[in-house]
Amino acid sequence: MAKSVAPRGFARDRVLEAALALFAEHGVNGTSLQMIADRLGVSKAAVYYQFHSKEEIVLAVIQPAFDDMARLVRIAEGMSTPEARQEVAVTGMVDFTVRHRRMTAVFHGDPAIDTLVNSRADLSDTIERLTVLLLGTDPDVTTRIVISMLASGMYGSATDPKLSDVDDADLHEVLLDCCQRLLRTRGANDDARTRGANDDLATQRGGKDRRQLAPSG
């Protein structure tokens, strides 16, 4: 029996759902339009009717996530201080990662996604702006390490199959708490280094003053 070109109820969201499932199983490069059509039980022409290429399908799958990311960037950029911008960006990243948990698990680290994002100025610009919000314009080594740990922890938790039984609310709560703790630790370390530098300077000045007051031989 021939496959229907456009069966009743066939729509873009069905293509995207089937594609996402196949991307999870085979990766983007390992998934073809024919595989998507077979998963849906339709002809490849029916898939072409909705999307003209696999790249269009991939872009349609990730676009809602990037729309959310762009919205987060705009909100964070409106904050008045670098610290506030970073805090909003980190909190938003936790929300984003949990909300798009399934997509994150499928696409995180996929070279085909990296290539697509890098080829799209709007997508790569959003990521660059988010990076500046997280790191600042001239990050020190500590900030770079802390933000790397935050990002790796978020995406690692979202993509870890051993955590697939953890519900979104619990994942969100723990991730947010861990991120806030890590940021506070970074801030405390910065304060300690500042106090140490000030103490060293005071000690140096005190020694100089004592030498100046000491009677000459």
C-alpha positions in Angstrom: 0.0 0.0 0.0 1.4 3.4 -1.0 2.3 5.8 1.8 0.1 8.9 2.0 1.6 12.2 0.9 -0.3 14.2 3.5 -2.4 12.0 5.8 -5.1 13.5 7.9 -3.6 15.4 10.9 -0.2 15.6 9.4 1.5 18.8 10.5 4.8 20.5 11.2 4.8 19.6 14.9 4.5 15.9 14.1 7.6 16.2 11.8 9.5 18.0 14.6 8.5 15.5 17.2 9.6 12.6 15.1 12.8 14.4 14.1 13.7 15.1 17.7 13.2 11.5 18.7 15.4 10.3 15.8 18.1 12.9 16.6 18.2 11.5 20.1 18.7 8.0 18.7 21.0 8.7 15.8 22.3 12.2 16.1 21.6 14.9 13.6 24.0 13.7 11.0 22.8 10.1 11.4 19.2 11.1 10.6 17.8 11.4 7.1 14.5 12.9 5.8 13.6 9.3 4.7 14.0 8.1 8.3 11.7 10.9 9.5 9.1 10.0 6.9 9.4 6.3 7.8 8.9 7.1 11.5 5.7 9.0 10.7 4.5 6.4 8.2 4.3 8.9 5.3 6.2 9.5 2.1 9.3 11.7 2.0 7.2 14.1 -0.2 5.0 14.7 2.8 8.0 15.8 4.9 9.2 18.0 2.0 5.8 19.6 1.9 6.5 20.9 5.5 10.2 21.4 5.3 12.5 21.7 2.3 15.7 20.3 4.0 16.9 18.6 7.2 18.6 21.9 8.2 15.2 23.6 8.2 13.9 20.9 10.5 16.8 21.2 12.9 16.5 25.0 12.9 12.7 24.7 13.6 13.5 22.3 16.5 16.0 24.6 18.2 14.4 28.0 17.4 12.1 28.1 20.4 15.0 27.5 22.7 17.0 30.3 21.0 14.0 32.6 21.2 13.9 32.0 25.0 17.7 32.6 25.2 17.4 35.8 23.3 14.6 37.0 25.6 16.8 36.1 28.6 19.7 38.1 27.1 17.5 41.2 26.6 16.3 41.1 30.2 19.8 40.5 31.7 21.3 43.3 29.6 18.7 45.7 31.1 20.2 45.2 34.6 22.1 48.1 36.0 25.3 46.4 37.3 27.6 43.6 36.0 26.8 41.5 39.1 23.0 41.9 38.6 23.4 41.0 34.9 25.4 37.9 35.7 22.9 36.8 38.4 19.9 37.2 36.0 21.8 35.4 33.3 22.7 32.4 35.5 19.2 32.1 36.9 17.8 32.3 33.4 20.2 29.6 32.2 18.9 27.3 34.9 15.3 28.0 33.8 16.3 27.6 30.1 18.1 24.3 30.7 15.3 22.7 32.6 12.6 24.0 30.3 14.4 22.7 27.2 15.8 19.7 29.0 14.9 17.1 26.3 16.4 19.3 23.5 19.5 20.0 25.5 20.0 16.3 26.0 19.8 15.7 22.3 21.8 18.5 20.9 24.4 19.4 23.6 27.8 18.8 22.0 26.4 17.7 18.6 28.8 19.0 16.0 26.0 19.4 13.4 24.3 21.8 15.8 27.5 23.7 16.4 28.0 24.1 12.7 24.4 25.3 12.2 24.6 27.8 15.1 28.0 29.2 13.9 26.6 29.7 10.4 23.7 31.8 11.7 24.6 35.3 12.8 21.5 35.7 14.9 22.1 32.5 16.8 25.8 33.0 17.3 25.3 36.6 18.3 22.8 35.5 21.1 25.4 33.1 22.5 28.1 35.7 22.4 26.0 38.2 24.2 25.1 35.6 26.9 28.7 34.8 27.3 29.6 38.4 28.0 26.8 38.6 30.5 28.2 35.6 32.3 31.9 36.4 32.2 32.0 40.2 31.9 34.2 42.0 29.4 37.5 41.2 31.1 37.1 38.1 33.2 39.8 36.9 35.5 40.8 33.2 35.8 38.5 32.5 38.8 35.5 33.9 36.9 36.3 31.8 33.8 36.6 28.6 35.9 33.5 29.3 37.9 31.3 30.0 34.9 32.7 26.9 33.1 31.8 24.8 36.1 28.3 26.3 36.1 27.6 25.7 32.5 29.1 22.2 32.5 27.1 21.3 35.6 23.9 22.5 34.2 24.2 20.8 30.8 25.7 17.7 32.3 22.8 17.3 34.7 20.3 17.9 31.9 21.9 15.3 29.6 22.9 12.7 32.2 20.7 9.6 31.5 21.2 8.5 35.1 19.2 11.6 36.1 16.4 11.1 33.7 14.1 10.0 36.5 14.6 13.3 38.4 11.6 15.6 37.8 12.1 19.1 36.4 11.1 20.9 39.6 13.7 19.0 41.7 16.4 19.5 39.0 15.6 23.2 38.8 15.8 23.6 42.6 19.1 21.9 43.0 20.8 23.4 40.0 19.8 26.9 41.1 21.0 26.4 44.6 24.3 25.0 43.5 24.8 27.9 41.0 24.1 30.5 43.6 26.4 28.8 46.1 29.2 28.7 43.6 28.7 32.4 42.7 28.7 33.3 46.4 31.9 31.3 46.9 33.5 33.2 44.1 32.5 36.5 45.6 33.8 35.5 49.0 37.1 34.5 47.5 37.3 37.8 45.7 36.7 39.6 49.0 39.3 37.6 50.8 41.9 38.3 48.1 41.0 42.0 48.3 41.4 42.0 52.1 44.7 40.1 51.8 46.0 42.6 49.3 45.0 45.5 51.5 46.6 43.9 54.5 49.8 43.4 52.6 49.8 47.0 51.5 49.1 48.1 55.0 52.0 46.0 56.3 54.3 47.4 53.7 53.3 51.0 54.5 53.7 50.3 58.3 57.2 49.0 57.8 58.1 52.0 55.7 56.7 54.3 58.3 58.7 52.6 61.1 61.9 52.9 59.1 61.3 56.6 58.6 60.7 57.1 62.3 63.6 55.1 63.5 66.6 57.2 64.7 69.4 57.3 62.3 72.7 55.8 63.4 
